[in-house]
Amino acid sequence: MARVEIYTKFLCSYCFRAKRLLDDKGAAYEEHDITMGGDRRAEMIQRANGRTTVPQIFIDGRHIGGSDDLAALDRDGKLDPLLGA
């Protein structure tokens, strides 16, 4: 199974949507809560090429983007192969 990381904030509806899709796929993920900012937020911005919105999702170190990007991959049939499903 692929290593999935997701940067989130408290009460973020897009974060909930992305996590629900990953849960539906049976994908385990490591969640980084950046609600309070700090080092994790700076790390996310660097890894996401300057993007500051959440969620930011990475699969095996590859930047996927946000919730809409994740859903588009699923619609196009490209998410399952990335997840190793």
Contacts in CASP RR format, 6 or more apart in sequence:
PFRMAT RR
TARGET T0000
AUTHOR 0000-0000-0000
METHOD contacts of the structure
MODEL  1
MARVEIYTKFLCSYCFRAKRLLDDKGAAYEEHDITMGGDRRAEMIQRANG
RTTVPQIFIDGRHIGGSDDLAALDRDGKLDPLLGA
1 27 0 8 1.000
1 28 0 8 1.000
1 83 0 8 1.000
1 84 0 8 1.000
1 85 0 8 1.000
2 27 0 8 1.000
2 59 0 8 1.000
2 60 0 8 1.000
2 82 0 8 1.000
2 83 0 8 1.000
2 84 0 8 1.000
3 30 0 8 1.000
3 59 0 8 1.000
3 60 0 8 1.000
3 61 0 8 1.000
4 22 0 8 1.000
4 27 0 8 1.000
4 28 0 8 1.000
4 29 0 8 1.000
4 30 0 8 1.000
4 57 0 8 1.000
4 58 0 8 1.000
4 59 0 8 1.000
4 83 0 8 1.000
5 29 0 8 1.000
5 30 0 8 1.000
5 31 0 8 1.000
5 32 0 8 1.000
5 57 0 8 1.000
5 58 0 8 1.000
5 61 0 8 1.000
6 15 0 8 1.000
6 18 0 8 1.000
6 19 0 8 1.000
6 22 0 8 1.000
6 29 0 8 1.000
6 30 0 8 1.000
6 31 0 8 1.000
6 32 0 8 1.000
6 55 0 8 1.000
6 56 0 8 1.000
6 57 0 8 1.000
6 58 0 8 1.000
7 31 0 8 1.000
7 32 0 8 1.000
7 34 0 8 1.000
7 40 0 8 1.000
7 41 0 8 1.000
7 44 0 8 1.000
7 48 0 8 1.000
7 54 0 8 1.000
7 55 0 8 1.000
7 56 0 8 1.000
7 57 0 8 1.000
8 15 0 8 1.000
8 19 0 8 1.000
8 31 0 8 1.000
8 32 0 8 1.000
8 33 0 8 1.000
8 34 0 8 1.000
8 35 0 8 1.000
8 54 0 8 1.000
8 55 0 8 1.000
9 15 0 8 1.000
9 33 0 8 1.000
9 34 0 8 1.000
9 35 0 8 1.000
9 54 0 8 1.000
10 33 0 8 1.000
10 35 0 8 1.000
12 54 0 8 1.000
12 55 0 8 1.000
14 53 0 8 1.000
14 54 0 8 1.000
14 55 0 8 1.000
14 66 0 8 1.000
14 67 0 8 1.000
14 68 0 8 1.000
15 54 0 8 1.000
15 55 0 8 1.000
15 67 0 8 1.000
17 67 0 8 1.000
17 71 0 8 1.000
18 55 0 8 1.000
18 57 0 8 1.000
18 66 0 8 1.000
18 67 0 8 1.000
18 70 0 8 1.000
18 71 0 8 1.000
19 29 0 8 1.000
19 31 0 8 1.000
19 55 0 8 1.000
21 67 0 8 1.000
21 70 0 8 1.000
21 71 0 8 1.000
21 74 0 8 1.000
22 29 0 8 1.000
22 70 0 8 1.000
25 74 0 8 1.000
25 79 0 8 1.000
25 80 0 8 1.000
25 83 0 8 1.000
25 85 0 8 1.000
26 85 0 8 1.000
27 83 0 8 1.000
27 85 0 8 1.000
32 40 0 8 1.000
32 43 0 8 1.000
32 44 0 8 1.000
33 40 0 8 1.000
34 40 0 8 1.000
34 41 0 8 1.000
34 44 0 8 1.000
34 54 0 8 1.000
44 51 0 8 1.000
44 54 0 8 1.000
44 56 0 8 1.000
45 51 0 8 1.000
45 52 0 8 1.000
47 56 0 8 1.000
47 58 0 8 1.000
47 63 0 8 1.000
48 56 0 8 1.000
48 63 0 8 1.000
48 65 0 8 1.000
49 63 0 8 1.000
51 65 0 8 1.000
53 66 0 8 1.000
54 66 0 8 1.000
55 65 0 8 1.000
55 66 0 8 1.000
55 67 0 8 1.000
56 63 0 8 1.000
56 65 0 8 1.000
56 66 0 8 1.000
57 63 0 8 1.000
57 64 0 8 1.000
57 65 0 8 1.000
57 66 0 8 1.000
57 67 0 8 1.000
57 69 0 8 1.000
57 70 0 8 1.000
58 64 0 8 1.000
59 82 0 8 1.000
59 83 0 8 1.000
60 82 0 8 1.000
62 82 0 8 1.000
64 70 0 8 1.000
64 73 0 8 1.000
64 82 0 8 1.000
70 79 0 8 1.000
73 79 0 8 1.000
73 82 0 8 1.000
74 80 0 8 1.000
END
